[in-house]
Amino acid sequence: MNNNVKKHSVHNQNEAKKSIVRLYYLIARLQNKFVNQHKLEVGLYLMASGATWKSIDTISSLEYSAYAKTVEEY
């Protein structure tokens, strides 16, 4: 019986590790969603301010804004 308890415990530990990994990826996806929204907002602000497509795309290449085409389609 003791061996069965050990197997059950190892199984529970493995399942707990998988749950932690799933939670980590969920948090990462949520963070990415909000970062992408922020980039779009920066791009919208730049376009509304009269920035050129080239300047918006340059800032986008620095990963701080969405590309001008994405902003315009929004």
PEMO-V471419 format. One record per backbone hydrogen bond with DSSP energy under -1.0 kcal/mol. CO is the residue of the C=O (numbers start at 1). NH is the residue of the N-H. If there is no record, write none. Layout:
co & nh
CO & NH
CO & NH
This chain:
co & nh
1 & 5
2 & 6
3 & 7
4 & 8
5 & 9
6 & 10
7 & 11
8 & 12
9 & 13
10 & 14
11 & 15
12 & 16
13 & 17
14 & 18
15 & 19
16 & 20
17 & 21
18 & 22
19 & 23
20 & 24
21 & 25
22 & 26
23 & 27
24 & 28
25 & 29
26 & 30
27 & 31
28 & 32
29 & 33
30 & 34
31 & 35
32 & 36
33 & 37
34 & 38
35 & 39
36 & 40
37 & 41
38 & 42
39 & 43
39 & 66
40 & 44
41 & 45
42 & 46
43 & 47
44 & 48
45 & 49
46 & 51
47 & 50
52 & 56
53 & 57
54 & 58
55 & 59
56 & 60
57 & 61
59 & 64
60 & 63
67 & 71
68 & 72
69 & 73
70 & 74
